[in-house]
Amino acid sequence: MDYSRILAGQGEPHPIFSRVVEALENYEEFPFLLEPIYREASELEDEDLDRLRFGLVRLQVYADIHRYEDMEAAQRMKYVASTLERVLFGRLLLEGEEAGGKQQCC
């Protein structure tokens, strides 16, 4: 599965996507990758943070669409993407934003 392509959508892959791909490919290592991903994301500009967030949303949508093809892979993809989104942004975009503005990483 080409996780980088899913994360990037129709744009060019961002360097932080390689960390997310590493978490997806080495699922058992995901707990140890949370902090390095968080620290790298904390240094991103707003536009790059948006790209990262929409990449994580794309992973969640892709996992939902393809969940019956490979349930285990879809569950891993959705868990990694939603956990990172919650850690970095405080909530899931697909659940809606609270009134009063948008939350951002770090």
Backbone as CSV, one residue per row, in Angstrom:
resi,resn,N_x,N_y,N_z,CA_x,CA_y,CA_z,C_x,C_y,C_z
1,MET,0.856,-1.178,0.000,0.000,0.000,0.000,0.901,1.239,0.000
2,ASP,0.563,2.210,-0.800,1.367,3.414,-0.920,0.840,4.493,0.035
3,TYR,1.273,4.393,1.286,0.822,5.339,2.306,1.216,6.773,1.967
4,SER,2.403,6.960,1.383,2.867,8.309,1.035,1.911,8.978,0.051
5,ARG,1.424,8.209,-0.907,0.500,8.757,-1.903,-0.818,9.160,-1.249
6,ILE,-1.294,8.339,-0.324,-2.548,8.663,0.377,-2.358,9.943,1.188
7,LEU,-1.259,10.034,1.920,-0.988,11.213,2.741,-0.855,12.478,1.893
8,ALA,-0.171,12.372,0.761,0.103,13.539,-0.070,-1.096,13.960,-0.908
9,GLY,-2.005,13.042,-1.166,-3.134,13.376,-2.029,-2.630,13.656,-3.428
10,GLN,-2.989,14.798,-3.971,-2.545,15.157,-5.316,-1.307,16.045,-5.293
11,GLY,-0.799,16.329,-4.088,0.383,17.180,-3.971,1.654,16.359,-3.796
12,GLU,2.726,17.062,-3.554,4.019,16.420,-3.309,4.081,15.957,-1.854
13,PRO,4.720,14.816,-1.603,4.850,14.348,-0.221,5.670,15.328,0.624
14,HIS,5.224,15.575,1.826,5.949,16.416,2.781,6.886,15.516,3.573
15,PRO,8.054,16.003,3.965,9.006,15.156,4.710,8.429,14.506,5.974
16,ILE,7.516,15.171,6.667,6.964,14.574,7.890,6.128,13.336,7.586
17,PHE,5.643,13.225,6.354,4.852,12.052,5.987,5.663,10.767,6.133
18,SER,6.975,10.854,5.960,7.803,9.646,6.096,7.751,9.093,7.514
19,ARG,7.608,9.975,8.506,7.458,9.521,9.895,6.132,8.795,10.098
20,VAL,5.088,9.316,9.498,3.762,8.691,9.603,3.782,7.332,8.901
21,VAL,4.417,7.265,7.740,4.539,5.999,7.013,5.313,4.990,7.862
22,GLU,6.358,5.447,8.515,7.126,4.557,9.403,6.238,3.985,10.504
23,ALA,5.373,4.812,11.068,4.451,4.350,12.116,3.472,3.323,11.559
24,LEU,3.022,3.523,10.326,2.082,2.591,9.715,2.751,1.264,9.358
25,GLU,3.977,1.325,8.894,4.676,0.110,8.475,5.282,-0.662,9.646
26,ASN,5.567,0.033,10.735,6.128,-0.590,11.944,5.200,-0.293,13.112
27,TYR,4.018,-0.843,13.025,2.930,-0.527,13.958,3.321,-0.703,15.425
28,GLU,4.114,-1.731,15.724,4.522,-1.967,17.099,5.400,-0.840,17.640
29,GLU,6.029,-0.094,16.747,6.895,1.018,17.144,6.139,2.340,17.267
30,PHE,4.876,2.344,16.906,4.096,3.576,16.905,4.148,4.335,18.232
31,PRO,4.025,3.671,19.390,4.091,4.433,20.649,5.401,5.208,20.818
32,PHE,6.486,4.686,20.254,7.788,5.327,20.384,8.013,6.406,19.327
33,LEU,7.153,6.453,18.333,7.263,7.445,17.273,6.380,8.672,17.529
34,LEU,5.484,8.577,18.500,4.579,9.693,18.785,5.331,10.985,19.099
35,GLU,6.275,10.903,20.011,6.989,12.118,20.412,7.828,12.706,19.277
36,PRO,8.602,11.891,18.545,9.350,12.487,17.423,8.434,13.141,16.374
37,ILE,7.296,12.532,16.103,6.354,13.134,15.154,5.812,14.438,15.726
38,TYR,5.455,14.440,16.999,4.949,15.652,17.654,5.979,16.773,17.589
39,ARG,7.212,16.457,17.918,8.276,17.476,17.915,8.523,18.030,16.511
40,GLU,8.522,17.156,15.525,8.713,17.615,14.143,7.533,18.481,13.705
41,ALA,6.326,18.074,14.060,5.135,18.841,13.688,5.109,20.203,14.384
42,SER,5.647,20.286,15.586,5.631,21.554,16.322,6.470,22.626,15.642
43,GLU,7.342,22.238,14.722,8.188,23.197,14.012,7.639,23.579,12.631
44,LEU,6.499,23.006,12.265,5.922,23.274,10.948,5.184,24.611,10.919
45,GLU,5.190,25.225,9.753,4.399,26.437,9.513,2.929,26.043,9.362
46,ASP,2.046,27.021,9.440,0.604,26.762,9.371,0.189,25.989,8.116
47,GLU,0.719,26.372,6.962,0.345,25.699,5.715,0.755,24.229,5.736
48,ASP,1.935,23.947,6.272,2.397,22.558,6.354,1.610,21.765,7.394
49,LEU,1.187,22.434,8.459,0.328,21.773,9.448,-1.009,21.386,8.819
50,ASP,-1.549,22.272,8.000,-2.795,21.957,7.291,-2.595,20.758,6.374
51,ARG,-1.486,20.720,5.655,-1.196,19.588,4.773,-1.111,18.291,5.575
52,LEU,-0.455,18.358,6.729,-0.344,17.172,7.583,-1.719,16.739,8.063
53,ARG,-2.514,17.681,8.519,-3.839,17.320,9.030,-4.700,16.697,7.938
54,PHE,-4.702,17.284,6.755,-5.513,16.714,5.687,-4.959,15.377,5.218
55,GLY,-3.655,15.175,5.339,-3.091,13.857,5.054,-3.620,12.822,6.032
56,LEU,-3.688,13.188,7.297,-4.221,12.270,8.312,-5.710,12.010,8.082
57,VAL,-6.440,13.037,7.678,-7.865,12.864,7.363,-8.015,11.936,6.155
58,ARG,-7.160,12.129,5.130,-7.221,11.247,3.956,-6.997,9.795,4.350
59,LEU,-6.055,9.545,5.255,-5.820,8.173,5.728,-7.068,7.590,6.371
60,GLN,-7.745,8.389,7.184,-8.954,7.915,7.854,-10.058,7.609,6.842
61,VAL,-10.233,8.489,5.867,-11.262,8.279,4.841,-10.913,7.048,4.001
62,TYR,-9.648,6.930,3.601,-9.203,5.783,2.811,-9.448,4.488,3.588
63,ALA,-9.136,4.494,4.878,-9.351,3.309,5.716,-10.826,2.944,5.768
64,ASP,-11.695,3.936,5.885,-13.139,3.669,5.907,-13.621,3.078,4.583
65,ILE,-13.148,3.643,3.486,-13.576,3.170,2.168,-13.122,1.739,1.913
66,HIS,-11.920,1.398,2.362,-11.325,0.093,2.060,-11.348,-0.875,3.251
67,ARG,-12.159,-0.600,4.240,-12.138,-1.395,5.469,-12.464,-2.870,5.257
68,TYR,-13.266,-3.202,4.272,-13.648,-4.603,4.073,-12.635,-5.378,3.232
69,GLU,-11.709,-4.668,2.597,-10.681,-5.336,1.803,-9.610,-5.947,2.699
70,ASP,-9.198,-5.207,3.710,-8.201,-5.674,4.670,-8.496,-4.979,5.994
71,MET,-9.326,-5.610,6.804,-9.809,-4.977,8.035,-8.675,-4.611,8.987
72,GLU,-7.695,-5.483,9.109,-6.599,-5.225,10.039,-5.788,-4.000,9.601
73,ALA,-5.455,-3.931,8.325,-4.702,-2.782,7.815,-5.517,-1.499,7.953
74,ALA,-6.807,-1.571,7.669,-7.673,-0.397,7.786,-7.756,0.076,9.231
75,GLN,-7.848,-0.849,10.169,-7.902,-0.473,11.586,-6.608,0.183,12.030
76,ARG,-5.473,-0.366,11.595,-4.173,0.230,11.939,-4.060,1.636,11.364
77,MET,-4.436,1.781,10.098,-4.355,3.076,9.428,-5.213,4.115,10.157
78,LYS,-6.432,3.726,10.461,-7.354,4.654,11.118,-6.867,5.009,12.527
79,TYR,-6.339,4.010,13.260,-5.855,4.265,14.620,-4.669,5.221,14.607
80,VAL,-3.691,4.954,13.753,-2.511,5.813,13.680,-2.922,7.233,13.296
81,ALA,-3.717,7.379,12.255,-4.116,8.698,11.773,-4.934,9.458,12.818
82,SER,-5.899,8.813,13.425,-6.747,9.520,14.395,-5.988,9.833,15.678
83,THR,-5.114,8.944,16.116,-4.319,9.219,17.316,-3.395,10.403,17.077
84,LEU,-2.713,10.420,15.943,-1.835,11.554,15.637,-2.623,12.848,15.532
85,GLU,-3.770,12.797,14.894,-4.571,14.014,14.760,-5.008,14.530,16.125
86,ARG,-5.407,13.640,17.001,-5.812,14.081,18.349,-4.628,14.650,19.131
87,VAL,-3.475,13.995,19.045,-2.289,14.468,19.769,-1.852,15.834,19.232
88,LEU,-1.839,15.981,17.921,-1.322,17.203,17.310,-2.317,18.353,17.284
89,PHE,-3.606,18.034,17.139,-4.604,19.085,16.920,-5.712,19.128,17.970
90,GLY,-5.718,18.186,18.887,-6.674,18.218,19.990,-8.001,17.532,19.727
91,ARG,-8.332,17.316,18.480,-9.594,16.658,18.127,-9.545,16.251,16.665
92,LEU,-10.541,15.488,16.255,-10.608,15.025,14.871,-11.387,16.022,14.027
93,LEU,-10.861,16.378,12.888,-11.529,17.304,11.972,-12.873,16.745,11.522
94,LEU,-12.943,15.441,11.292,-14.186,14.820,10.843,-15.282,14.858,11.900
95,GLU,-14.914,15.098,13.150,-15.912,15.239,14.216,-16.392,16.670,14.331
96,GLY,-15.758,17.610,13.617,-16.154,19.016,13.637,-15.325,19.818,14.612
97,GLU,-15.216,21.077,14.352,-14.474,22.000,15.203,-15.413,22.644,16.214
98,GLU,-14.830,23.011,17.343,-15.601,23.755,18.322,-15.734,25.196,17.856
99,ALA,-16.788,25.846,18.289,-16.971,27.259,17.951,-15.850,28.074,18.573
100,GLY,-15.474,29.133,17.906,-14.464,30.014,18.479,-13.098,29.867,17.854
101,GLY,-12.934,29.051,16.847,-11.646,28.987,16.165,-11.118,27.599,16.021
102,LYS,-10.005,27.554,15.336,-9.418,26.263,15.001,-8.249,25.995,15.930
103,GLN,-8.148,24.780,16.412,-7.035,24.395,17.258,-5.863,24.037,16.372
104,GLN,-4.658,24.311,16.853,-3.476,23.980,16.080,-2.473,23.250,16.934
105,CYS,-1.592,22.602,16.252,-0.533,21.837,16.887,0.314,22.731,17.779
106,CYS,0.687,22.219,18.865,1.727,22.728,19.764,1.476,24.104,20.266
